[in-house]
């Protein structure tokens, strides 16, 4: 199998020639053996194409060559998000290697329709890979339905698939119960796709005997609705809590923004219905993660509001690097209070003291 490739040749160009009928069958048989003047990635793409050929002999030969290619080489192609989506889809149809197919399913560049097709006949190992990929399922619910049609679906995967469908797609009956804003039930998940993918990795490797990452306030504990919501949240996966934080109503997001898990809290502060008033309230909370306060500081519209800015400056949880640039924007009165506030870091007090002295002289 050659590794040197003329610059003008590529898998796409050769496949186009094959489809136009310009390549004789003898050459196709040579290609099916893997003898192509292409880079390895392009050789694999052509083999995957030929492995689904209507010519039985060529298909079997190309499939055999592909199967004999070192798994790590094919895996690298399957997991590379820069690989052409067309090449990935063909590889998904041609490969029978679970390691390769698992990498393809996790690869965001592979189209959802191909994953749905794989879900129809996936074995238990691949079923597991599909069902935990909630960011893809949320984007393409047809994958979940295809998985549930799989005649060899394992009991555990079936249970998880049904739970996911009930949690996020049986919408009407669960909106009020889950505390989801009705107009956010179908909100695009692109703004939190990074959080969902990281959450899925955490769900694959849960911490043993993990302590609760969220505690209700006394007022919330005395509210039956919030207590019921809290009980449901405790049973959720990290990925489910991330999605709920992003789509939840005011009560829900004000609970989840205090989650110790930064992925969940970050999703709640990114909720598109988060108001200036909520941002001000959260900016002053001393039981939220530093990441939440940092995300508030990154929103220009929020930082143009003096009440939000001063709440961040006064909060001992706010990272010093966030507070210091704010000090020169504070009023003389607030500088006086901050310079004497022993609850904040000494460097913040010192900076406020200097700025107070400067402004007091002017």
Secondary structure as UniProt FT lines:
FT   TURN            7..8
FT   HELIX           11..19
FT   TURN            20..21
FT   HELIX           25..32
FT   TURN            33..34
FT   HELIX           40..50
FT   TURN            51..52
FT   HELIX           56..68
FT   HELIX           71..79
FT   TURN            81..82
FT   HELIX           85..94
FT   HELIX           98..106
FT   TURN            108..109
FT   HELIX           112..121
FT   HELIX           124..131
FT   HELIX           134..139
FT   HELIX           142..148
FT   TURN            151..152
FT   HELIX           155..168
FT   HELIX           171..178
FT   HELIX           182..184
FT   TURN            185..186
FT   HELIX           190..192
FT   HELIX           193..204
FT   TURN            208..209
FT   HELIX           218..221
FT   HELIX           224..234
FT   HELIX           238..247
FT   HELIX           250..256
FT   TURN            257..258
FT   HELIX           262..269
FT   TURN            272..273
FT   HELIX           276..283
FT   HELIX           290..298
FT   HELIX           300..303
FT   HELIX           306..314
FT   TURN            316..317
FT   HELIX           320..323
FT   HELIX           324..329
FT   HELIX           332..339
FT   TURN            342..343
FT   HELIX           346..361
//
